[in-house]
Amino acid sequence: MKILIFNGSPKREKSDTMRITRAFLDGMNEVAENETRVIDVIDKHIEYCTGCFACMRNGGDCIHHDDMRGILEEILDSELLIWSYPLYCYGMPAPLKALLDRTLPLSSMAMRKVGDRYEHVGQADFSRLKYLMICGCGFPNSRHNFEPAVMQFVRCFPNGHTMITVPESPMFNAPEAAVVTEPRLALIRKAGRQYAGSGTIDEELLKEIASPMIPEEQYAQIVNGTVN
């Protein structure tokens, strides 16, 4: 499978969330070798979308001539897009959101009704694409944190989407936390194996991955520096 990973963290390879993503890919590769490419979005020149809609009227040609043109070509050449990012203000970091906005050339101005909602008709065939969100956050729980990011992902990619959310993610880059992070990474590798085998992840496994690794109160005390 051809996999394109958008690393939305400004920390690049040191990203807490990328530790999770690499474990997931390790699990996938245990089932079958995959062709993967990681784009550190922070290093790309991506202008902001101006909302002029020129790209949606002229066959996908954007007014900006930057790195996004090549990224769109890579998207259309892929089978799985992994959006790996830390939660910023309950959503994507700005560079990754700019990239998402600039995928507009893949759509046209024409609309069609699908179920109870409308969506734009594509200017390119990306029906084979699947979408995976891997999102970590620094809060000690998943409740009342990931919901806006999850809803955005569902709306942007209504078909073929899978989402993994992980609280307490800064612990993955803390060597002293290995006693709890290594078992969690093992679960994430298991999720990768499941996804590679069936294209889905068991709901109970997703819930376990999204649960706190240590008690919420203890995590908060560690972050606040109030542990005795």
N, C-alpha and C positions, 0 to 999 in steps of 0.2 A: 504494500500500500504506500502511496505517495502522501506523506504527511508534511504539512506546512505549519510551523509553530510561530505564533506571534507572541514574543516575550514583551509584555507591556510594562515590565518593571524597569525603572531607571537604573537599578542596580545591576542590570545585565545578567551575567552568569552567576552572580552572587545572590540573586533574588531568592527569597524564602520560597516563593511560589514555584520557581523553577526547580527547586529540590523535589517538590511534589510531582511536577510534570515529568522530570527525568525518571522518577520511580515508576510512574505510569507507563512511560515508553519502554522501560526495562521489562515490565510485565508483558507488554504487547510483543516485544521482540523475543520473549521466551516461546511464544506460539509460532511466530513467523517473522522473518527479518523484514523490516520496513525501510523505505527510503525517506529520511527525515531531513528537513532543513529548518533551522531556527533563525528568525529575524529579530534582532534586538531593535525594537521600534524606535527607541530613543536616538539611535544612530542614523536614522533615515531622514532625508529631507522630504517632509510631507507638509505642503501648504494647507491652510484651513479651507474647507469648502465655503464658497461664497453664496451658495444657493441660487446661482444664476440659471441652473438647469440646462446649460448648453450641452452638456454631455448626454442628457436624456433625450435631446432632440436631434443630435447629429451623429448618432451611431456610436456614442461612447467616448468621443474626443473631448477631453477636459481642457479648460483654458490654462491650467497649470502644467508646466513641463518639469516634473520633478521625479522623485523615486517611485511615486505611486503608479506610474504607467507600467513599470516592470513588475511591481507587486501584484497588480491586477492580472498580469499574464501568468504569474506563478500561482495565483489563486485558481485560475481556470485550468491549470495543469495539474492540480492536486486532487486528492480524493477525500482527505480529512483535513480540516482546519482546526487547530488547537489554539484557543485564545487563553493564554496563561498570564494572569495578572493579579497584583495585590489590590485589595479594595481601597479605593480613594474616594472619600466623601460618598460612600455607598454606591460607587460606580467604577468605571474604568479610569485609569490615569489618562491625563490629557493627550499625550502622544498617540495612545492606542485609540482613543475616541476620535481623534483627527483621522486616523487610518480608516476606521469604520465609516465615518462620514463620507470619505472619499471613495467608498465602494459604490457610490451612486451611479457611475457610468455603466454598471452591470444591469441597471434597470432603465426602462423607458417611461415616458410620461403617461402612457396608457395604463388604465387600471382594470382589474377584474375582481369580481366578488368570489371569495373562497370561503365557504361556510358562512359565518356571520360577520366577516370582515372583508375589507378591500385590500388588495396589494398591487404593486406595480408589476407590469409584465416585463420579463427579463429581455435584455438585448443580447444575452449570450446564454448558452445552455450550461447551467451549473447544477442540473438536477441530480447528478451523481454525488455531489458534495455532501459530506456529513460534517457536523459542527460539534465541537467539544469545548466547554468552558471549564477551566480549572482556576479557581479563585481562592486565595487565602486572605485572612484578615488578622489584625492584631488584637481583636477583642476576644474574650474568653468563651463566647458562645456563638451559635449560628443564628439564633432567633433575633428578629428585628435588626438584622445587619445585612444579610445577603439578598433580601427580598427585592429591592429595586434592581440590582444587577441581574438577578434571575429573570425578572419580568422583561427587562430590556432584551435579554438574550432570546427568550421565547418569542417575543414580537419580531425581532430581526431575523430569526432563523426558526420559523414555525415547524419546519419539517427536518427530521434527522438530527435533532439536538440532544445532547447529553451534558449534564452539569455536575461538577464535583466542587463542593465548597468545604473549606477547611479552616476552622477557627484556631487561634493560638499559633498561627503559622511562624512567627519569629522564633519559636523553639527549634525549628528544623535546622537553623544555623547556629545553635548553641550546643557545643559538644557535651556539656554537662547534662543536657536533657535527653541524651541518646537512649536512656533506659525507657523512655516513653515514646520518643519519636521513631525509633527503629521498628517497634511493633506496628506503628501507624503507617510507616512507609511500606511495610510488608502487606498491609491491607490494600494500600494503593497499587502495589504491584499486582495483587490479586485482581483488583478492578481492571487493570490493564490487560490481564490475561482473559478475563471475562469478555471485555470489549472486543479484543482481537478475535475471539472465538465466535461470538454471537452478535456483535454490534450493540449490545446492551450491557448494563450493569445492574445486578440485583439491588432492589430498593433497600433491603435491610443492610446490605454492605455500604451503600451510599450514606445511610443514616449513621452507621457506625463510624465511617470516615468523618462525618460532619459533627461528631460529638466531641466534647472537650477531652483533651489527653490527660489533664489533671483537673481537680476540682476548680470551678470558676473562681471561687473566692481566693484560693491559693495562688492561682495565676495572677489575679489582680494585685495581690499583695507583693508578688515577685516584681511585677512591672512597676509598682509604686514604691518599691524599695522598703517595704514595711514588714518583711519577713524577719522574725527573730532568729 
